[in-house]
Amino acid sequence: MSKKILIVEDEPDYLDLLEHVLKKAGYSVAKAANGEDGLKAYKESKPDLVLLDLNLPDMDGLDICRKIRAEGPRPKTPILLCSVRSAVAPVAEGLEAGADDYVLKPFDASDLLARVKAHIPK
């Protein structure tokens, strides 16, 4: 059975690209285009990892990360934040919010997959 990854991303091009890269690598994918749908999908799909954009239209990715950590249902699910931000402060803030890792956009597919595999080995 393949591992499931939830992608929470509001940019359709990135959402499609992330889905393609992950499916090609053998992962099952669930998707959400905003924070509210992302939290709902997290609770329903019980993913093995969440790939979470920081800048969503309805809620901040850091808030979603904090909610997952505080409310579960599986609060230890690995979370990889994904953003175009490259400054050190947002990275540190994301890790303090409970994220396990940080992927910068634009991303390299091999880097993304290495980070995913580090948190959920097949």
C-alpha positions as CSV (number, residue, x, y, z in Angstrom):
1,M,0.0,0.0,0.0
2,S,1.4,3.4,-1.0
3,K,2.0,6.1,1.5
4,K,-0.5,9.0,1.3
5,I,0.5,12.7,1.1
6,L,-1.8,15.6,1.5
7,I,-0.9,18.6,-0.5
8,V,-2.4,21.9,0.6
9,E,-1.6,24.4,-2.1
10,D,-3.7,27.3,-3.6
11,E,-1.6,27.8,-6.8
12,P,-3.0,25.3,-9.4
13,D,0.3,25.0,-11.3
14,Y,2.2,24.1,-8.2
15,L,-0.6,21.8,-7.0
16,D,-0.5,19.9,-10.3
17,L,3.3,19.7,-10.4
18,L,3.6,18.5,-6.8
19,E,0.9,15.9,-7.5
20,H,2.7,14.7,-10.6
21,V,6.1,14.4,-8.9
22,L,4.7,12.6,-5.9
23,K,2.4,10.2,-7.9
24,K,5.3,9.4,-10.3
25,A,7.4,8.4,-7.2
26,G,4.6,6.0,-6.1
27,Y,2.8,8.1,-3.5
28,S,-1.0,8.4,-3.1
29,V,-2.1,12.0,-3.1
30,A,-4.9,14.0,-1.5
31,K,-5.3,17.6,-2.4
32,A,-6.8,20.8,-1.0
33,A,-6.7,24.4,-2.4
34,N,-7.2,26.3,0.9
35,G,-6.6,25.9,4.6
36,E,-10.2,25.0,5.6
37,D,-10.4,22.3,3.0
38,G,-6.9,21.2,4.0
39,L,-7.8,20.7,7.6
40,K,-10.9,18.8,6.6
41,A,-8.9,16.6,4.2
42,Y,-6.3,16.0,6.9
43,K,-8.9,14.6,9.2
44,E,-10.6,12.6,6.6
45,S,-7.7,11.2,4.6
46,K,-5.3,10.5,7.4
47,P,-2.2,11.2,5.4
48,D,1.3,9.9,6.2
49,L,2.7,13.4,5.5
50,V,1.3,16.9,4.8
51,L,2.9,19.2,2.3
52,L,1.6,22.6,3.3
53,D,1.9,26.0,1.6
54,L,2.4,28.9,3.9
55,N,0.4,31.5,1.9
56,L,-3.1,30.3,1.5
57,P,-6.1,32.5,0.7
58,D,-8.1,31.8,3.8
59,M,-5.6,31.0,6.5
60,D,-1.9,31.0,7.2
61,G,-0.1,27.8,6.8
62,L,1.6,28.3,10.2
63,D,-1.9,28.4,11.8
64,I,-2.8,25.1,10.0
65,C,0.4,23.5,11.2
66,R,-0.3,24.6,14.8
67,K,-3.9,23.3,14.6
68,I,-2.7,19.9,13.3
69,R,-0.1,19.7,16.2
70,A,-2.7,20.8,18.8
71,E,-5.9,19.1,17.6
72,G,-4.7,16.0,15.7
73,P,-6.2,13.5,15.1
74,R,-2.7,12.4,14.4
75,P,-0.6,15.3,15.7
76,K,2.7,13.7,14.9
77,T,2.1,13.5,11.2
78,P,5.1,14.9,9.4
79,I,4.6,18.4,8.0
80,L,6.7,19.9,5.2
81,L,6.1,23.6,4.7
82,C,6.4,24.9,1.1
83,S,6.8,28.5,0.2
84,V,8.6,31.0,-2.0
85,R,10.0,32.6,1.1
86,S,13.7,32.2,1.4
87,A,14.6,34.3,4.4
88,V,15.7,32.6,7.6
89,A,13.0,34.0,9.8
90,P,10.0,32.3,8.1
91,V,11.9,29.0,8.1
92,A,12.6,29.3,11.8
93,E,9.0,30.4,12.5
94,G,7.7,27.4,10.6
95,L,9.8,25.0,12.5
96,E,8.8,26.6,15.8
97,A,5.1,26.1,14.7
98,G,5.7,22.4,14.6
99,A,6.8,21.8,11.0
100,D,9.3,19.0,10.4
101,D,11.0,20.5,7.3
102,Y,10.8,23.3,4.8
103,V,10.8,23.1,0.9
104,L,11.4,26.3,-1.0
105,K,9.6,27.1,-4.3
106,P,10.6,26.7,-7.0
107,F,11.7,23.3,-5.8
108,D,13.9,20.6,-7.3
109,A,11.9,17.4,-7.6
110,S,14.8,15.3,-6.3
111,D,15.2,17.5,-3.2
112,L,11.5,17.4,-2.5
113,L,11.4,13.6,-2.8
114,A,14.5,13.2,-0.6
115,R,12.8,15.3,2.1
116,V,9.6,13.3,1.8
117,K,11.5,10.0,2.0
118,A,13.4,11.2,5.1
119,H,10.1,11.7,6.9
120,I,8.1,8.7,5.5
121,P,10.2,5.9,4.1
122,K,8.3,3.7,1.7
